[in-house]
Amino acid sequence: MSTETAAGSSGSGSGSASSSVNLESVRAVAKKDFQDAVRSWLFWGLSVFFFLLLVGVTGGLSYFGAEVSPTQAETTGALVSLVSQMTRVVIPLIALVLGWKAIAGERESGSIKVLLSLPHSRKDVLLGKLLGRAAVLSLSLIVGFVLAAVVVAAILGSFDVVEYAGLLAMAILYGLAYTSIAVSLSSMTKSTTIAGAAVFGVFLLFYAVWNLLLTGLQILMSRGTIDGVEYTRTFEMADGTTEQITAQRVPDWALFIDSLDPGNAFANALSIISSTVEGTTYPDYYFPDGMPFFLEDWFSFIILLLWIVVPLAVALWRFDRVDL
């Protein structure tokens, strides 16, 4: 009997793969996490930051609009274009900082054991922490954008609600993707130092390494390491005749890997909503039989959703089994 009890205790310490999700418990963890952020003024600080970002860019457009964007000066489209470029870097940084201590900090201090002594499963804690951090980022974006809307409309004069709301919706989805990545990584280590290094590595991966990935694949193609795809390009000469040139491009799978970058997916998806935002474009002669569906702009929404779901699924499986 004592052997069975000891074995049961040991199994409890390392987590149970069969632990279930209690929605009320998840909500309780998320609510406390969000309230802690409100009490620490983190939520209000982020709201003010997004408000000032929008108002600052709008003021800059009003003053320097013709120089920044001659064809779209003082328009919501120009605002969306500029702010989207800034949020492509700013939101990942904020989301990664918000999430890196979510679980690792609790494990390092030992408070995770107190939390789990309450009627919360490990899945409840992980999902609650993710929802809490996501709520902080999402609601601060909403508050900042809504408060800034009045000022933006007053300064710009013409105000496109659809483009403005589209930028807000995409910023939230983009932020959720990085929050999921950060919280998931945080759940996989006991140390906040390692968790911090991991999220910093993620930032470098997507803003340094990934940008060079396509160039590296093109070099490998030119050396014959990977097979390229031949395409024919037609040029019209000055005398009215045409000339065709055959060349090679990287294969579709390489272009797909490049599109998996959350930043690229954010820009591509936003380009559907706003004509002023430029996504990844490919020449028509690359795909004489039509572009593959996974390179279409609409598929970028699926990519962002996958960046939310896949890291979380891995974290739920892993966190349920680690020794706390």
C-alpha positions as CSV (number, residue, x, y, z in Angstrom):
1,M,0.0,0.0,0.0
2,S,2.8,2.4,0.9
3,T,4.5,1.6,-2.4
4,E,1.4,2.5,-4.3
5,T,1.1,5.8,-2.4
6,A,4.7,6.7,-3.1
7,A,4.3,5.9,-6.8
8,G,1.2,8.0,-6.9
9,S,3.0,10.9,-5.3
10,S,5.8,10.6,-7.8
11,G,3.4,10.6,-10.7
12,S,1.7,13.7,-9.4
13,G,5.0,15.5,-9.1
14,S,5.9,14.9,-12.8
15,G,2.5,15.8,-14.1
16,S,-0.3,13.8,-15.4
17,A,-1.0,13.3,-19.1
18,S,-4.7,12.9,-18.4
19,S,-5.2,16.2,-16.6
20,S,-8.4,17.8,-17.9
21,V,-9.2,21.4,-18.7
22,N,-11.7,23.2,-16.5
23,L,-13.0,26.3,-18.2
24,E,-13.9,28.0,-14.9
25,S,-10.4,27.3,-13.6
26,V,-8.9,28.6,-16.8
27,R,-11.0,31.8,-16.4
28,A,-9.9,32.2,-12.8
29,V,-6.2,32.0,-13.6
30,A,-6.6,34.4,-16.6
31,K,-8.6,36.9,-14.5
32,K,-6.0,37.0,-11.8
33,D,-3.2,37.3,-14.3
34,F,-5.0,40.2,-16.0
35,Q,-5.8,41.9,-12.6
36,D,-2.1,41.7,-11.6
37,A,-1.2,43.5,-14.9
38,V,-3.8,46.2,-14.2
39,R,-2.5,46.7,-10.6
40,S,1.0,47.0,-11.8
41,W,-0.1,49.6,-14.4
42,L,1.3,47.4,-17.2
43,F,-2.1,47.3,-19.0
44,W,-2.5,51.1,-18.8
45,G,1.1,51.7,-19.8
46,L,0.6,49.7,-23.0
47,S,-2.7,51.4,-23.7
48,V,-1.0,54.8,-23.4
49,F,1.9,53.6,-25.6
50,F,-0.4,52.5,-28.4
51,F,-2.4,55.7,-28.1
52,L,0.8,57.8,-28.4
53,L,2.1,55.7,-31.3
54,L,-1.0,56.3,-33.4
55,V,-1.3,60.0,-32.5
56,G,2.4,60.5,-33.1
57,V,2.4,58.9,-36.5
58,T,-0.8,60.8,-37.4
59,G,0.8,64.0,-36.3
60,G,3.8,63.2,-38.4
61,L,1.7,62.4,-41.4
62,S,-0.2,65.7,-41.0
63,Y,3.1,67.7,-40.9
64,F,5.3,65.7,-43.2
65,G,2.6,63.8,-45.1
66,A,3.4,65.0,-48.6
67,E,7.1,64.1,-48.2
68,V,6.4,60.7,-46.6
69,S,3.6,59.6,-49.0
70,P,2.9,62.1,-51.8
71,T,0.0,60.1,-53.3
72,Q,-1.6,59.2,-49.9
73,A,-0.7,62.2,-47.7
74,E,-2.9,62.7,-44.7
75,T,-5.0,59.5,-45.3
76,T,-5.9,56.6,-43.1
77,G,-4.2,54.4,-45.7
78,A,-0.9,56.1,-45.1
79,L,-1.4,55.8,-41.4
80,V,-2.1,52.1,-41.7
81,S,0.9,51.6,-43.9
82,L,3.3,53.3,-41.5
83,V,1.9,51.9,-38.3
84,S,1.9,48.4,-39.7
85,Q,5.6,48.6,-40.4
86,M,6.2,49.8,-36.8
87,T,3.9,47.2,-35.2
88,R,5.5,44.4,-37.2
89,V,8.5,44.9,-34.8
90,V,7.0,46.5,-31.7
91,I,4.2,44.0,-31.1
92,P,6.5,40.9,-31.1
93,L,8.8,42.6,-28.7
94,I,5.9,43.5,-26.3
95,A,4.3,40.0,-26.6
96,L,7.6,38.2,-26.0
97,V,8.4,40.4,-23.0
98,L,4.8,39.8,-21.7
99,G,5.0,36.1,-22.0
100,W,8.5,35.0,-21.2
101,K,8.0,34.9,-17.4
102,A,4.4,33.7,-17.4
103,I,5.2,30.1,-16.4
104,A,9.0,30.1,-15.9
105,G,8.8,32.9,-13.3
106,E,6.2,30.9,-11.3
107,R,8.4,27.8,-11.5
108,E,11.6,29.6,-10.6
109,S,10.0,31.1,-7.5
110,G,8.1,27.9,-6.6
111,S,4.8,29.7,-6.6
112,I,3.6,27.3,-9.4
113,K,3.2,24.6,-6.7
114,V,1.0,26.8,-4.6
115,L,-1.1,27.6,-7.7
116,L,-1.4,23.9,-8.6
117,S,-2.4,23.1,-5.0
118,L,-5.6,24.9,-5.8
119,P,-8.2,23.1,-8.0
120,H,-6.2,24.0,-11.2
121,S,-4.7,21.4,-13.5
122,R,-1.5,22.2,-15.4
123,K,-3.4,22.7,-18.6
124,D,-5.7,25.2,-16.7
125,V,-2.7,27.2,-15.6
126,L,-1.0,27.2,-19.0
127,L,-4.2,28.2,-20.8
128,G,-5.1,30.7,-18.1
129,K,-1.7,32.4,-18.3
130,L,-1.9,32.6,-22.1
131,L,-5.4,34.1,-22.0
132,G,-4.4,36.5,-19.3
133,R,-1.3,37.8,-21.2
134,A,-3.3,37.8,-24.5
135,A,-6.0,39.9,-22.8
136,V,-3.5,42.4,-21.5
137,L,-2.0,42.9,-25.0
138,S,-5.3,42.8,-26.9
139,L,-7.3,45.1,-24.6
140,S,-4.5,47.6,-24.4
141,L,-4.4,47.7,-28.2
142,I,-8.2,48.2,-28.3
143,V,-8.2,50.9,-25.7
144,G,-5.2,52.7,-27.3
145,F,-6.7,52.5,-30.8
146,V,-10.2,53.6,-29.8
147,L,-9.0,56.6,-27.8
148,A,-6.7,57.6,-30.6
149,A,-9.4,57.2,-33.2
150,V,-11.0,60.6,-32.2
151,V,-7.6,62.4,-32.5
152,V,-6.7,60.6,-35.7
153,A,-10.0,61.5,-37.3
154,A,-9.7,65.1,-36.3
155,I,-6.1,65.4,-37.6
156,L,-6.5,63.5,-40.9
157,G,-10.0,64.8,-41.7
158,S,-10.8,61.8,-43.9
159,F,-11.1,58.6,-41.8
160,D,-11.5,55.1,-43.2
161,V,-13.0,53.0,-40.3
162,V,-12.6,49.7,-42.2
163,E,-8.8,50.1,-42.7
164,Y,-8.3,51.4,-39.2
165,A,-10.4,48.5,-37.7
166,G,-8.6,46.1,-40.0
167,L,-5.2,47.2,-38.7
168,L,-6.4,46.8,-35.1
169,A,-7.8,43.3,-35.8
170,M,-4.6,42.2,-37.5
171,A,-2.4,43.6,-34.7
172,I,-4.4,41.6,-32.2
173,L,-4.1,38.4,-34.2
174,Y,-0.4,39.0,-34.7
175,G,0.1,39.7,-31.0
176,L,-1.7,36.5,-30.1
177,A,0.7,34.5,-32.2
178,Y,3.7,35.9,-30.5
179,T,2.1,35.7,-27.0
180,S,1.4,32.0,-27.7
181,I,5.0,31.4,-28.7
182,A,6.4,33.3,-25.6
183,V,4.1,31.6,-23.0
184,S,4.7,28.2,-24.6
185,L,8.4,28.6,-24.4
186,S,8.1,29.9,-20.8
187,S,6.3,26.7,-19.9
188,M,9.2,24.5,-21.1
189,T,11.9,25.8,-18.7
190,K,12.3,26.4,-15.0
191,S,14.6,29.3,-15.5
192,T,13.6,32.8,-16.5
193,T,17.1,33.3,-17.8
194,I,16.7,30.4,-20.2
195,A,13.2,31.5,-21.1
196,G,14.5,35.0,-21.8
197,A,17.2,33.6,-24.0
198,A,14.7,31.5,-25.8
199,V,12.3,34.4,-26.7
200,F,15.3,36.6,-27.7
201,G,16.4,33.8,-30.0
202,V,12.9,33.7,-31.5
203,F,13.1,37.4,-32.2
204,L,16.4,37.0,-33.8
205,L,15.2,34.0,-35.8
206,F,12.3,36.0,-37.4
207,Y,14.1,39.3,-37.8
208,A,17.6,38.2,-38.8
209,V,17.9,34.6,-39.8
210,W,14.5,34.2,-41.5
211,N,15.1,37.3,-43.7
212,L,18.3,35.6,-45.0
213,L,16.7,32.2,-45.5
214,L,15.5,32.8,-49.0
215,T,18.8,34.2,-50.0
216,G,20.6,31.2,-48.6
217,L,18.2,28.8,-50.5
218,Q,18.9,30.8,-53.7
219,I,22.6,30.3,-53.3
220,L,22.1,26.6,-52.7
221,M,20.0,26.5,-55.9
222,S,22.7,28.3,-57.9
223,R,25.2,25.7,-56.7
224,G,23.0,22.8,-57.7
225,T,22.4,21.6,-54.1
226,I,18.7,22.0,-54.5
227,D,16.7,21.9,-57.7
228,G,15.2,25.1,-59.0
229,V,12.0,25.6,-61.0
230,E,12.4,26.9,-64.6
231,Y,10.3,29.7,-65.8
232,T,10.1,31.7,-69.1
233,R,10.0,35.4,-69.2
234,T,9.0,37.3,-72.3
235,F,10.4,40.7,-73.2
236,E,9.1,43.1,-75.8
237,M,12.0,44.6,-77.8
238,A,12.2,48.1,-79.2
239,D,11.5,46.9,-82.8
240,G,8.3,45.2,-81.7
241,T,9.6,41.7,-81.6
242,T,9.6,39.5,-78.5
243,E,12.4,37.6,-76.8
244,Q,12.1,34.9,-74.3
245,I,14.6,34.1,-71.5
246,T,14.5,31.0,-69.4
247,A,15.8,31.2,-65.9
248,Q,15.3,29.4,-62.5
249,R,13.7,30.3,-59.2
250,V,13.6,28.6,-55.9
251,P,11.0,25.8,-55.6
252,D,7.5,26.4,-54.2
253,W,8.4,24.8,-50.8
254,A,11.2,27.4,-50.3
255,L,8.7,30.2,-51.0
256,F,6.3,28.6,-48.5
257,I,9.0,28.4,-45.8
258,D,9.7,32.1,-46.4
259,S,5.9,32.8,-46.0
260,L,5.8,31.1,-42.6
261,D,7.5,34.1,-40.9
262,P,4.7,35.7,-38.7
263,G,5.8,39.1,-39.9
264,N,5.4,38.2,-43.5
265,A,2.0,36.6,-42.7
266,F,0.9,39.8,-40.9
267,A,1.8,42.0,-43.8
268,N,0.3,39.7,-46.4
269,A,-3.0,39.3,-44.5
270,L,-3.2,43.1,-43.9
271,S,-2.7,43.8,-47.6
272,I,-6.1,42.2,-48.2
273,I,-7.7,44.8,-46.0
274,S,-5.6,47.8,-47.0
275,S,-4.3,48.5,-50.5
276,T,-1.6,50.7,-49.0
277,V,0.1,47.8,-47.3
278,E,2.5,45.8,-49.4
279,G,2.6,42.1,-48.9
280,T,4.9,39.6,-50.6
281,T,4.4,39.7,-54.3
282,Y,5.6,37.3,-57.0
283,P,5.8,37.9,-60.8
284,D,3.1,36.3,-62.9
285,Y,5.7,34.4,-64.9
286,Y,6.8,32.5,-61.8
287,F,3.5,30.6,-61.9
288,P,2.2,30.2,-65.5
289,D,-0.3,27.6,-64.2
290,G,-1.5,29.7,-61.3
291,M,0.0,30.5,-57.8
292,P,-0.2,27.7,-55.2
293,F,-3.0,28.3,-52.7
294,F,-0.5,28.3,-49.8
295,L,1.2,31.4,-51.3
296,E,-2.1,33.3,-51.6
297,D,-2.6,36.3,-49.2
298,W,-5.6,34.7,-47.6
299,F,-3.6,31.7,-46.5
300,S,-1.6,34.1,-44.2
301,F,-4.5,34.1,-41.8
302,I,-4.1,30.3,-41.5
303,I,-0.4,30.7,-40.9
304,L,-1.0,33.2,-38.0
305,L,-3.6,30.9,-36.5
306,L,-1.1,28.0,-36.8
307,W,1.5,30.1,-34.9
308,I,-1.1,30.4,-32.1
309,V,-2.2,26.8,-32.0
310,V,0.9,24.7,-32.7
311,P,3.2,26.2,-30.0
312,L,0.3,25.9,-27.5
313,A,-0.4,22.3,-28.4
314,V,3.3,21.4,-28.0
315,A,3.4,23.3,-24.7
316,L,0.3,21.6,-23.3
317,W,1.7,18.2,-24.1
318,R,5.1,19.0,-22.7
319,F,4.1,21.0,-19.6
320,D,1.8,18.2,-18.4
321,R,4.8,15.9,-18.2
322,V,7.7,18.0,-16.8
323,D,8.9,17.7,-13.3
324,L,8.2,20.9,-11.4
